[in-house]
């Protein structure tokens, strides 16, 4: 009887091993939460910087999407040796 009770205490879904596993998961989740909170903080700072810079959106459009103003000509560098 004592042996059964000890085994049930250690190995059941609410036993000692489960408690240890839940604590590990809780620690991992807390670490993940901290990383996500840091990422959110950086993203908010980036958004604020973009809002403060009047030319930021234009710069991004030009760099990432190769946009040009009316009358401009877009010149992209070719791969080395492709001439």
GROMACS elastic network, one bead per residue, 0.5 to 0.9 nm:
[ bonds ]
;  ai    aj funct       b0    kb
    1     4     6  0.51491   500
    1     5     6  0.62604   500
    1     6     6  0.86593   500
    2     5     6  0.50589   500
    2     6     6  0.61169   500
    2     7     6  0.85657   500
    3     6     6  0.51788   500
    3     7     6  0.61764   500
    3     8     6  0.85664   500
    4     7     6  0.51325   500
    4     8     6  0.60675   500
    4     9     6  0.85189   500
    5     8     6  0.50659   500
    5     9     6  0.60274   500
    5    10     6  0.86416   500
    6     9     6  0.50330   500
    6    10     6  0.62504   500
    6    11     6  0.85457   500
    7    10     6  0.52640   500
    7    11     6  0.58662   500
    7    12     6  0.77978   500
    7    15     6  0.88749   500
    8    11     6  0.54113   500
    8    12     6  0.52463   500
    8    13     6  0.89024   500
    8    14     6  0.88918   500
    8    15     6  0.69057   500
    9    12     6  0.61516   500
    9    13     6  0.89958   500
    9    14     6  0.75741   500
    9    16     6  0.63534   500
    9    17     6  0.86879   500
   10    13     6  0.88463   500
   10    14     6  0.83048   500
   10    17     6  0.57633   500
   10    18     6  0.79792   500
   11    14     6  0.78825   500
   11    15     6  0.54913   500
   11    16     6  0.68512   500
   11    17     6  0.60568   500
   11    18     6  0.73148   500
   12    16     6  0.78967   500
   12    17     6  0.78433   500
   12    18     6  0.72239   500
   13    16     6  0.86609   500
   13    17     6  0.81742   500
   13    18     6  0.57613   500
   13    19     6  0.85047   500
   14    17     6  0.80533   500
   14    18     6  0.57594   500
   14    19     6  0.67320   500
   15    18     6  0.53443   500
   15    19     6  0.62297   500
   15    20     6  0.88114   500
   16    20     6  0.62654   500
   16    21     6  0.86187   500
   17    20     6  0.51179   500
   17    21     6  0.61500   500
   17    22     6  0.85760   500
   18    22     6  0.60411   500
   18    23     6  0.85506   500
   19    22     6  0.50916   500
   19    23     6  0.62233   500
   19    24     6  0.87179   500
   20    23     6  0.51182   500
   20    24     6  0.63081   500
   20    25     6  0.86653   500
   21    24     6  0.51137   500
   21    25     6  0.61839   500
   21    26     6  0.85280   500
   22    26     6  0.59744   500
   22    27     6  0.85312   500
   23    27     6  0.61286   500
   23    28     6  0.85725   500
   24    27     6  0.50920   500
   24    28     6  0.61555   500
   24    29     6  0.85357   500
   25    28     6  0.50254   500
   25    29     6  0.60040   500
   25    30     6  0.84746   500
   26    29     6  0.50699   500
   26    30     6  0.60780   500
   26    31     6  0.85918   500
   27    30     6  0.51002   500
   27    31     6  0.62409   500
   27    32     6  0.86498   500
   28    31     6  0.50923   500
   28    32     6  0.61603   500
   28    33     6  0.85475   500
   29    33     6  0.60039   500
   29    34     6  0.85726   500
   30    34     6  0.62386   500
   30    35     6  0.87191   500
   31    34     6  0.51449   500
   31    35     6  0.63456   500
   31    36     6  0.87171   500
   32    35     6  0.51133   500
   32    36     6  0.61917   500
   32    37     6  0.85725   500
   33    36     6  0.50880   500
   33    37     6  0.60465   500
   33    38     6  0.85446   500
   34    37     6  0.50562   500
   34    38     6  0.61681   500
   34    39     6  0.86178   500
   35    38     6  0.51204   500
   35    39     6  0.62344   500
   35    40     6  0.86870   500
   36    40     6  0.61122   500
   36    41     6  0.85375   500
   37    40     6  0.50436   500
   37    41     6  0.61449   500
   37    42     6  0.86727   500
   38    41     6  0.50593   500
   38    42     6  0.62800   500
   38    43     6  0.86291   500
   39    42     6  0.51345   500
   39    43     6  0.61456   500
   39    44     6  0.86257   500
   40    43     6  0.50014   500
   40    44     6  0.61219   500
   40    45     6  0.85835   500
   41    44     6  0.51573   500
   41    45     6  0.62436   500
   41    46     6  0.86329   500
   42    45     6  0.50603   500
   42    46     6  0.61427   500
   42    47     6  0.86523   500
   43    47     6  0.61948   500
   43    48     6  0.86276   500
   44    47     6  0.50223   500
   44    48     6  0.61684   500
   44    49     6  0.85697   500
   45    48     6  0.50671   500
   45    49     6  0.61576   500
   45    50     6  0.86366   500
   46    49     6  0.50436   500
   46    50     6  0.62072   500
   46    51     6  0.86484   500
   47    50     6  0.50473   500
   47    51     6  0.61940   500
   47    52     6  0.86396   500
   48    51     6  0.50495   500
   48    52     6  0.61858   500
   48    53     6  0.87503   500
   49    52     6  0.50930   500
   49    53     6  0.62919   500
   49    56     6  0.84673   500
   50    53     6  0.52883   500
   50    54     6  0.75627   500
   50    55     6  0.84073   500
   50    56     6  0.56238   500
   50    57     6  0.71670   500
   51    54     6  0.69509   500
   51    56     6  0.78750   500
   51    57     6  0.88111   500
   52    56     6  0.84137   500
   53    56     6  0.53189   500
   53    57     6  0.82402   500
   54    57     6  0.73302   500
   54    58     6  0.82769   500
   55    58     6  0.53359   500
   55    59     6  0.61113   500
   55    60     6  0.87104   500
   56    59     6  0.50758   500
   56    60     6  0.62027   500
   56    61     6  0.85997   500
   57    60     6  0.51117   500
   57    61     6  0.61032   500
   57    62     6  0.85677   500
   58    61     6  0.50482   500
   58    62     6  0.61327   500
   58    63     6  0.85783   500
   58    67     6  0.85521   500
   59    62     6  0.51447   500
   59    63     6  0.60535   500
   59    64     6  0.84149   500
   60    63     6  0.51355   500
   60    64     6  0.57164   500
   60    65     6  0.74889   500
   60    66     6  0.88714   500
   61    64     6  0.56155   500
   61    65     6  0.51655   500
   61    66     6  0.64843   500
   61    67     6  0.57052   500
   61    68     6  0.83766   500
   62    65     6  0.57536   500
   62    68     6  0.64524   500
   63    66     6  0.56469   500
   63    67     6  0.76988   500
   64    67     6  0.81201   500
   66    74     6  0.74270   500
   66    76     6  0.87406   500
   67    74     6  0.79004   500
   68    71     6  0.80806   500
   68    72     6  0.59203   500
   68    73     6  0.71024   500
   68    74     6  0.65929   500
   69    72     6  0.55307   500
   69    73     6  0.84115   500
   70    73     6  0.86332   500
   77    80     6  0.87185   500
   78    81     6  0.82648   500
   78    82     6  0.65390   500
   78    83     6  0.79142   500
   79    82     6  0.55308   500
   79    83     6  0.83840   500
   80    83     6  0.78530   500
